[in-house]
Amino acid sequence: MSRTWKQRWTAGRALVDRRLRLQLRIFLAVFVVMVILVVARIFQDDVNPLWGLAGFAAGLALGFFVARTKILAWQPSEGMVVGTMDALGVIILVTCLAILVF
């Protein structure tokens, strides 16, 4: 018997660590808020849309670089995918945070 989409969704969620799912939800919320703010700024303040696209491209490039900070791996003992950080990931994260602060 074929499982419904809800059963497949629930089964898939059980395979991903709760903290990792929470982080993804936070990133999604920040992304949605930023897109809304950029679109509002373009229409209200008559900003050139190319600036918005340039910012999006720069953020995407930075995101590919910072994505290395978290390594996703299957954890047999827990029976799910978990995200861990290694030394290189910590160095990249600290460097990016230092650049953003200063």
C-alpha positions in Angstrom: 0.0 0.0 0.0 1.3 3.4 -0.9 1.9 6.0 1.8 0.3 9.4 1.7 2.4 12.5 1.3 1.8 13.3 5.0 3.2 10.0 6.1 6.3 10.4 3.9 6.8 13.9 5.2 6.6 12.8 8.8 8.9 9.9 8.2 11.4 12.2 6.5 11.3 14.8 9.3 12.2 12.1 11.8 15.5 11.5 9.9 16.7 15.1 10.4 17.9 16.5 13.7 15.4 18.9 15.3 18.1 21.6 15.9 19.0 21.5 12.2 15.4 21.9 11.2 15.1 24.9 13.5 18.2 26.5 12.0 16.7 26.0 8.5 13.4 27.6 9.6 15.3 30.6 11.0 17.3 31.0 7.8 14.1 30.8 5.8 12.4 33.5 7.9 15.4 35.8 7.6 15.5 35.3 3.8 11.8 36.0 3.5 12.0 39.2 5.6 15.1 40.4 3.6 13.3 39.8 0.3 10.3 41.8 1.5 12.4 44.6 2.7 14.4 44.8 -0.6 11.3 44.7 -2.7 9.7 47.4 -0.6 12.8 49.6 -0.8 12.9 49.2 -4.6 9.3 50.3 -5.0 9.1 53.0 -2.3 12.5 54.7 -2.7 12.9 54.2 -6.4 16.1 52.2 -6.0 17.6 50.6 -9.1 16.6 46.9 -9.1 20.2 46.1 -10.2 21.4 47.0 -6.7 19.0 44.5 -5.3 20.2 41.8 -7.7 23.8 42.6 -6.9 23.2 42.3 -3.2 21.4 39.0 -3.8 24.3 37.7 -5.9 26.8 38.8 -3.2 24.8 37.1 -0.5 24.5 34.0 -2.5 28.3 33.9 -3.1 28.9 34.5 0.6 26.4 31.8 1.4 28.2 29.2 -0.7 31.4 30.0 1.2 29.8 30.0 4.7 27.8 26.8 3.9 31.1 25.0 4.5 30.8 25.7 8.2 28.2 23.0 8.8 28.9 19.4 7.7 25.8 17.2 7.4 26.3 13.5 8.1 24.3 10.5 8.9 24.7 9.5 12.6 24.0 5.8 12.9 23.8 5.9 16.7 21.0 8.5 16.6 19.5 7.3 13.3 19.3 10.7 11.7 21.1 13.4 9.8 23.0 15.8 12.1 25.1 18.9 11.4 28.5 19.2 13.0 31.2 21.8 12.7 34.9 21.1 12.2 37.9 23.3 12.8 37.8 24.8 9.3 34.1 25.5 9.6 34.7 27.4 12.9 37.5 29.4 11.3 35.3 30.4 8.4 32.4 31.3 10.7 34.6 33.5 13.0 36.2 35.2 10.0 32.8 36.0 8.4 31.5 37.3 11.8 34.7 39.5 12.2 34.2 40.9 8.7 30.6 41.7 9.4 31.4 43.4 12.8 34.3 45.5 11.6 
